[in-house]
Amino acid sequence: MTNLIAPPLVDGNCNEYIKLGANSISISEDVNLYIFQDDYYVWISYCYPEGSYGTVDLEIETNTISDPLNLHVSAQMGEWPLNNKDLKPKNPESDLWWKTNGWTANPVWINGMDKTADRLRYKFKNGEAREIQLSKNRFGKGEWKIRMNVRSILNKAGEFYDIEFPENDEAYLIEVD
């Protein structure tokens, strides 16, 4: 029996990527991005400070998918073609949420309810990282172009900010083998 390191588990924890020797990219003072792949999947993960939400809209374009897609991860997940905003969910109750194909991620978890005199409100719990696992069967091999809008990162001063990666209008290229 060989002693192989297991691939990452989509569980909101970043430690596996460091152990696997994944490429680390600093996308802000507070956030490190990791990219890892095996024969079947590509993982895109980023660690963020405690108290952050780290929600994301990840735009992806590959030779295999016919139209570039937006992959959304917050307390809900979904995907839609970038060139067809009619397929983007318009509200939290939309039936367009939770339509994903060939990818998964760890959303911001619902962790009970707060009860006030006049309403119930969801409480949320978050991991230390956002992880997105993408199937090579769906997205193919070759060059992938991605752009990310990572939101609600808490800095040391206690203020939230967003990250555009890359910062310019160009895409970040991932060579998928």
C-alpha positions as CSV (number, residue, x, y, z in Angstrom):
1,M,0.0,0.0,0.0
2,T,1.4,3.4,-1.0
3,N,1.2,6.4,1.3
4,L,-0.7,8.9,-0.8
5,I,-1.9,12.2,0.4
6,A,-5.7,12.5,0.0
7,P,-7.0,15.3,-2.1
8,P,-8.7,18.3,-0.4
9,L,-12.1,17.9,1.3
10,V,-14.5,20.8,0.7
11,D,-15.0,21.6,4.4
12,G,-14.0,25.2,4.9
13,N,-10.4,24.4,6.0
14,C,-7.2,25.5,4.2
15,N,-4.6,23.3,5.8
16,E,-4.7,20.6,3.1
17,Y,-3.6,22.9,0.4
18,I,-0.4,23.9,2.2
19,K,0.4,20.2,2.9
20,L,-0.2,19.4,-0.8
21,G,2.1,22.1,-1.9
22,A,-0.6,24.0,-3.8
23,N,0.3,27.3,-5.5
24,S,-0.3,30.2,-3.0
25,I,-1.1,33.6,-4.4
26,S,-1.6,36.6,-2.1
27,I,-4.7,38.4,-3.4
28,S,-4.8,40.9,-0.6
29,E,-3.0,41.6,2.7
30,D,-5.4,39.3,4.4
31,V,-6.3,36.6,1.8
32,N,-4.2,33.9,0.2
33,L,-5.5,32.0,-2.8
34,Y,-4.6,28.3,-3.4
35,I,-5.0,26.4,-6.6
36,F,-4.6,22.6,-6.7
37,Q,-5.5,19.9,-9.2
38,D,-5.5,16.1,-9.5
39,D,-6.6,13.9,-12.4
40,Y,-10.2,14.7,-12.0
41,Y,-10.7,18.1,-10.2
42,V,-9.4,21.6,-9.8
43,W,-9.8,23.3,-6.3
44,I,-9.7,27.0,-6.0
45,S,-9.6,28.0,-2.3
46,Y,-8.8,31.1,-0.3
47,C,-8.3,31.6,3.4
48,Y,-9.7,34.7,5.1
49,P,-9.6,36.4,8.5
50,E,-12.1,35.4,11.2
51,G,-15.3,37.3,11.0
52,S,-15.2,37.5,7.2
53,Y,-17.8,36.0,4.9
54,G,-15.6,35.6,1.9
55,T,-18.5,35.1,-0.5
56,V,-17.6,34.9,-4.2
57,D,-18.7,35.3,-7.8
58,L,-16.2,33.4,-9.8
59,E,-16.3,34.0,-13.6
60,I,-14.9,31.1,-15.6
61,E,-14.2,30.6,-19.3
62,T,-12.9,27.4,-20.8
63,N,-12.8,25.8,-24.2
64,T,-15.2,23.1,-23.1
65,I,-18.1,25.3,-21.9
66,S,-20.0,27.1,-24.6
67,D,-20.5,30.4,-22.7
68,P,-18.5,31.9,-19.8
69,L,-20.2,31.2,-16.5
70,N,-20.6,33.0,-13.2
71,L,-20.3,30.6,-10.2
72,H,-21.8,32.1,-7.1
73,V,-21.1,31.0,-3.5
74,S,-22.7,32.7,-0.5
75,A,-25.3,31.2,1.8
76,Q,-26.7,30.0,-1.5
77,M,-25.0,28.6,-4.6
78,G,-25.8,28.9,-8.3
79,E,-24.5,29.4,-11.8
80,W,-25.6,31.3,-14.8
81,P,-24.1,32.4,-18.2
82,L,-22.3,35.7,-17.9
83,N,-24.1,36.9,-21.1
84,N,-27.6,36.0,-19.9
85,K,-28.5,37.9,-16.7
86,D,-32.1,36.6,-17.0
87,L,-30.8,33.3,-15.6
88,K,-29.3,35.0,-12.5
89,P,-31.5,34.5,-9.4
90,K,-33.4,37.8,-8.7
91,N,-34.1,37.1,-5.0
92,P,-33.3,34.6,-2.2
93,E,-36.5,32.6,-3.0
94,S,-35.7,32.0,-6.7
95,D,-35.9,28.5,-8.0
96,L,-32.7,29.3,-10.0
97,W,-30.6,28.8,-6.8
98,W,-28.9,25.5,-6.2
99,K,-28.6,24.7,-9.9
100,T,-24.9,23.7,-10.1
101,N,-23.4,21.3,-12.6
102,G,-19.9,19.8,-12.2
103,W,-18.8,21.8,-9.2
104,T,-19.4,22.3,-5.5
105,A,-18.3,24.6,-2.8
106,N,-18.8,25.3,0.9
107,P,-21.4,27.9,1.3
108,V,-21.8,30.2,4.4
109,W,-23.6,27.8,6.7
110,I,-26.9,28.5,8.4
111,N,-26.5,28.0,12.1
112,G,-29.9,28.4,13.7
113,M,-32.2,31.3,14.1
114,D,-32.3,34.5,16.2
115,K,-35.8,35.2,17.5
116,T,-36.9,38.7,18.1
117,A,-40.3,40.0,19.1
118,D,-41.4,40.5,15.5
119,R,-39.5,38.0,13.4
120,L,-37.0,35.2,13.0
121,R,-33.7,35.8,11.4
122,Y,-31.0,33.3,10.2
123,K,-27.7,33.1,12.1
124,F,-24.7,32.2,10.0
125,K,-21.4,30.3,10.7
126,N,-18.5,30.3,8.4
127,G,-15.4,28.2,7.8
128,E,-11.9,29.7,7.7
129,A,-11.8,29.2,3.9
130,R,-14.0,29.2,0.8
131,E,-13.3,26.1,-1.3
132,I,-14.6,25.5,-4.8
133,Q,-14.1,22.1,-6.4
134,L,-14.5,22.0,-10.2
135,S,-14.8,18.8,-12.3
136,K,-12.5,18.5,-15.3
137,N,-15.3,16.5,-17.0
138,R,-17.5,19.6,-17.0
139,F,-14.9,22.3,-17.5
140,G,-12.3,20.4,-19.6
141,K,-8.6,20.5,-19.8
142,G,-6.4,23.3,-21.2
143,E,-6.5,26.9,-20.4
144,W,-9.1,28.2,-17.9
145,K,-9.6,32.0,-17.5
146,I,-11.0,33.1,-14.2
147,R,-11.9,36.3,-12.5
148,M,-13.1,36.5,-8.9
149,N,-15.1,39.1,-6.9
150,V,-14.5,38.1,-3.2
151,R,-16.7,40.0,-0.8
152,S,-17.0,40.9,2.9
153,I,-13.4,40.4,4.0
154,L,-12.8,41.8,7.5
155,N,-9.5,43.7,7.9
156,K,-7.5,44.4,11.1
157,A,-9.3,47.7,11.6
158,G,-12.7,45.9,11.7
159,E,-13.9,47.1,8.3
160,F,-15.2,45.0,5.5
161,Y,-13.8,45.2,2.0
162,D,-14.0,43.4,-1.4
163,I,-11.3,41.9,-3.6
164,E,-11.3,41.9,-7.4
165,F,-8.8,39.2,-8.6
166,P,-7.0,39.9,-10.8
167,E,-7.2,43.7,-10.1
168,N,-7.3,44.6,-13.8
169,D,-9.8,43.6,-16.5
170,E,-7.6,40.6,-17.5
171,A,-8.3,37.0,-16.4
172,Y,-6.1,34.8,-14.3
173,L,-5.0,31.8,-16.4
174,I,-4.9,28.3,-15.0
175,E,-3.4,25.5,-17.1
176,V,-5.4,22.4,-16.4
177,D,-3.9,19.1,-17.4
